[in-house]
Amino acid sequence: MVPGIQAATSLDRLASGRTLHLHRISGVTVLILPG
């Protein structure tokens, strides 16, 4: 798996009340906060 995906899973579990997804594409970190 891609390390970025694993990190996203960890952050998603740590995030409480908000859905936080961290996607790492081509070395670029993209932070997506669904509202």
C-alpha distance matrix in Angstrom:
0.0 3.8 6.3 8.5 7.1 7.4 10.7 11.7 11.7 13.7 16.0 16.5 17.7 19.8 21.4 24.5 26.5 24.3 21.0 18.9 15.8 14.4 12.6 12.1 13.1 14.5 15.0 16.9 16.4 17.6 18.9 19.8 22.4 23.6 27.3
3.8 0.0 3.8 5.3 5.3 6.7 8.9 10.0 11.2 13.0 14.6 15.5 17.3 18.9 20.2 23.6 25.5 23.0 19.8 17.2 13.9 11.8 9.7 8.5 9.7 11.0 11.3 13.2 12.8 14.3 16.0 17.3 20.2 21.8 25.6
6.3 3.8 0.0 3.8 5.4 5.1 6.1 8.5 9.9 10.6 12.2 14.0 15.5 16.5 18.1 21.7 24.0 21.7 18.9 16.0 13.2 10.7 9.7 8.3 10.7 12.0 11.0 12.8 11.8 13.8 15.0 16.9 19.5 21.6 25.2
8.5 5.3 3.8 0.0 3.8 5.4 5.0 6.1 8.7 9.9 10.4 12.0 14.3 15.1 16.0 19.7 21.6 18.9 16.1 13.0 9.9 7.1 5.9 5.0 8.1 10.3 9.3 10.1 8.5 10.1 11.3 13.1 16.0 18.2 21.8
7.1 5.3 5.4 3.8 0.0 3.8 5.4 5.0 6.4 8.8 9.9 10.4 12.6 14.3 15.1 18.5 20.2 17.7 14.5 12.0 8.9 7.4 6.5 7.4 9.9 12.6 12.5 12.9 11.2 11.7 12.2 13.0 15.5 17.0 20.7
7.4 6.7 5.1 5.4 3.8 0.0 3.8 5.3 5.1 6.4 8.7 9.8 10.9 12.5 14.3 17.5 19.9 17.9 15.2 12.8 10.5 9.3 9.5 10.2 13.1 15.5 14.7 15.5 13.4 14.3 14.3 15.3 17.3 18.9 22.4
10.7 8.9 6.1 5.0 5.4 3.8 0.0 3.8 5.4 5.1 6.1 8.4 9.9 10.5 12.0 15.7 18.1 16.0 13.7 10.8 8.9 7.1 8.4 9.1 12.6 15.1 13.5 13.8 11.1 12.2 11.8 13.4 15.2 17.5 20.7
11.7 10.0 8.5 6.1 5.0 5.3 3.8 0.0 3.8 5.4 5.1 5.9 8.6 9.8 10.2 13.7 15.6 13.2 10.4 7.6 5.4 4.6 6.5 8.7 12.0 15.2 14.2 13.6 10.7 10.6 9.6 10.3 12.0 13.9 17.3
11.7 11.2 9.9 8.7 6.4 5.1 5.4 3.8 0.0 3.8 5.5 5.0 6.3 8.7 9.9 12.9 15.0 13.3 10.6 8.9 7.6 8.2 9.9 12.1 15.2 18.4 17.6 17.3 14.5 14.2 13.0 13.1 14.0 15.3 18.4
13.7 13.0 10.6 9.9 8.8 6.4 5.1 5.4 3.8 0.0 3.8 5.4 5.2 6.3 8.6 11.8 14.7 13.5 11.7 9.8 9.4 9.5 11.9 13.6 17.1 19.9 18.4 18.2 15.1 15.4 13.9 14.6 15.2 17.0 19.8
16.0 14.6 12.2 10.4 9.9 8.7 6.1 5.1 5.5 3.8 0.0 3.8 5.4 4.9 6.0 9.6 12.3 10.6 9.1 6.7 7.2 7.4 10.7 12.8 16.4 19.4 17.7 16.8 13.3 13.2 11.0 11.8 12.0 14.2 16.8
16.5 15.5 14.0 12.0 10.4 9.8 8.4 5.9 5.0 5.4 3.8 0.0 3.8 5.5 5.2 8.1 10.1 8.4 6.3 5.2 6.1 8.2 11.2 14.1 17.3 20.7 19.7 18.5 15.1 14.1 11.6 11.1 10.8 12.1 14.6
17.7 17.3 15.5 14.3 12.6 10.9 9.9 8.6 6.3 5.2 5.4 3.8 0.0 3.8 5.5 7.4 10.3 10.0 8.8 8.6 9.9 11.7 14.6 17.2 20.5 23.8 22.5 21.7 18.3 17.6 15.2 14.8 14.2 15.2 17.3
19.8 18.9 16.5 15.1 14.3 12.5 10.5 9.8 8.7 6.3 4.9 5.5 3.8 0.0 3.8 6.2 9.8 9.6 9.6 8.8 10.8 12.0 15.4 17.7 21.3 24.3 22.6 21.5 17.9 17.5 14.8 15.0 14.1 15.8 17.5
21.4 20.2 18.1 16.0 15.1 14.3 12.0 10.2 9.9 8.6 6.0 5.2 5.5 3.8 0.0 3.8 6.6 5.9 6.6 6.3 9.3 11.2 14.9 17.6 21.0 24.2 22.7 21.1 17.3 16.2 13.0 12.6 11.0 12.6 13.9
24.5 23.6 21.7 19.7 18.5 17.5 15.7 13.7 12.9 11.8 9.6 8.1 7.4 6.2 3.8 0.0 3.8 5.5 7.6 8.9 12.3 14.7 18.2 21.2 24.4 27.8 26.4 24.6 20.9 19.4 16.0 15.1 12.7 13.5 13.9
26.5 25.5 24.0 21.6 20.2 19.9 18.1 15.6 15.0 14.7 12.3 10.1 10.3 9.8 6.6 3.8 0.0 3.8 6.9 9.4 12.9 15.9 19.2 22.5 25.4 28.9 27.8 25.7 22.0 20.0 16.4 14.7 11.7 11.6 11.3
24.3 23.0 21.7 18.9 17.7 17.9 16.0 13.2 13.3 13.5 10.6 8.4 10.0 9.6 5.9 5.5 3.8 0.0 3.8 6.1 9.7 12.7 15.9 19.2 22.0 25.5 24.5 22.2 18.6 16.4 12.8 10.9 7.9 8.2 8.5
21.0 19.8 18.9 16.1 14.5 15.2 13.7 10.4 10.6 11.7 9.1 6.3 8.8 9.6 6.6 7.6 6.9 3.8 0.0 3.8 6.6 10.0 12.9 16.4 19.0 22.7 22.1 19.9 16.5 14.1 10.9 8.7 6.6 6.6 8.5
18.9 17.2 16.0 13.0 12.0 12.8 10.8 7.6 8.9 9.8 6.7 5.2 8.6 8.8 6.3 8.9 9.4 6.1 3.8 0.0 3.8 6.6 9.8 13.1 16.0 19.5 18.6 16.5 13.0 10.9 7.7 6.6 5.6 7.6 10.2
15.8 13.9 13.2 9.9 8.9 10.5 8.9 5.4 7.6 9.4 7.2 6.1 9.9 10.8 9.3 12.3 12.9 9.7 6.6 3.8 0.0 3.8 6.3 9.9 12.5 16.2 15.7 13.8 10.6 8.6 6.4 5.5 6.8 8.6 12.1
14.4 11.8 10.7 7.1 7.4 9.3 7.1 4.6 8.2 9.5 7.4 8.2 11.7 12.0 11.2 14.7 15.9 12.7 10.0 6.6 3.8 0.0 3.8 6.6 9.7 13.1 12.1 10.4 7.1 6.2 5.1 6.5 8.9 11.5 14.9
12.6 9.7 9.7 5.9 6.5 9.5 8.4 6.5 9.9 11.9 10.7 11.2 14.6 15.4 14.9 18.2 19.2 15.9 12.9 9.8 6.3 3.8 0.0 3.8 6.3 9.9 9.7 8.3 6.1 5.3 6.6 7.8 11.1 13.2 16.8
12.1 8.5 8.3 5.0 7.4 10.2 9.1 8.7 12.1 13.6 12.8 14.1 17.2 17.7 17.6 21.2 22.5 19.2 16.4 13.1 9.9 6.6 3.8 0.0 3.8 6.7 6.1 5.6 4.6 6.1 8.6 10.8 14.3 16.7 20.2
13.1 9.7 10.7 8.1 9.9 13.1 12.6 12.0 15.2 17.1 16.4 17.3 20.5 21.3 21.0 24.4 25.4 22.0 19.0 16.0 12.5 9.7 6.3 3.8 0.0 3.8 5.4 5.1 6.4 7.4 10.7 12.5 16.2 18.2 21.7
14.5 11.0 12.0 10.3 12.6 15.5 15.1 15.2 18.4 19.9 19.4 20.7 23.8 24.3 24.2 27.8 28.9 25.5 22.7 19.5 16.2 13.1 9.9 6.7 3.8 0.0 3.8 5.4 8.3 10.2 13.8 15.9 19.6 21.8 25.2
15.0 11.3 11.0 9.3 12.5 14.7 13.5 14.2 17.6 18.4 17.7 19.7 22.5 22.6 22.7 26.4 27.8 24.5 22.1 18.6 15.7 12.1 9.7 6.1 5.4 3.8 0.0 3.8 6.4 9.5 12.8 15.6 19.1 21.8 25.1
16.9 13.2 12.8 10.1 12.9 15.5 13.8 13.6 17.3 18.2 16.8 18.5 21.7 21.5 21.1 24.6 25.7 22.2 19.9 16.5 13.8 10.4 8.3 5.6 5.1 5.4 3.8 0.0 3.8 6.3 9.8 12.6 16.2 18.9 22.0
16.4 12.8 11.8 8.5 11.2 13.4 11.1 10.7 14.5 15.1 13.3 15.1 18.3 17.9 17.3 20.9 22.0 18.6 16.5 13.0 10.6 7.1 6.1 4.6 6.4 8.3 6.4 3.8 0.0 3.8 6.5 9.8 13.0 16.1 19.1
17.6 14.3 13.8 10.1 11.7 14.3 12.2 10.6 14.2 15.4 13.2 14.1 17.6 17.5 16.2 19.4 20.0 16.4 14.1 10.9 8.6 6.2 5.3 6.1 7.4 10.2 9.5 6.3 3.8 0.0 3.8 6.4 9.9 12.6 15.7
18.9 16.0 15.0 11.3 12.2 14.3 11.8 9.6 13.0 13.9 11.0 11.6 15.2 14.8 13.0 16.0 16.4 12.8 10.9 7.7 6.4 5.1 6.6 8.6 10.7 13.8 12.8 9.8 6.5 3.8 0.0 3.8 6.6 9.9 12.7
19.8 17.3 16.9 13.1 13.0 15.3 13.4 10.3 13.1 14.6 11.8 11.1 14.8 15.0 12.6 15.1 14.7 10.9 8.7 6.6 5.5 6.5 7.8 10.8 12.5 15.9 15.6 12.6 9.8 6.4 3.8 0.0 3.8 6.3 9.5
22.4 20.2 19.5 16.0 15.5 17.3 15.2 12.0 14.0 15.2 12.0 10.8 14.2 14.1 11.0 12.7 11.7 7.9 6.6 5.6 6.8 8.9 11.1 14.3 16.2 19.6 19.1 16.2 13.0 9.9 6.6 3.8 0.0 3.8 6.3
23.6 21.8 21.6 18.2 17.0 18.9 17.5 13.9 15.3 17.0 14.2 12.1 15.2 15.8 12.6 13.5 11.6 8.2 6.6 7.6 8.6 11.5 13.2 16.7 18.2 21.8 21.8 18.9 16.1 12.6 9.9 6.3 3.8 0.0 3.8
27.3 25.6 25.2 21.8 20.7 22.4 20.7 17.3 18.4 19.8 16.8 14.6 17.3 17.5 13.9 13.9 11.3 8.5 8.5 10.2 12.1 14.9 16.8 20.2 21.7 25.2 25.1 22.0 19.1 15.7 12.7 9.5 6.3 3.8 0.0
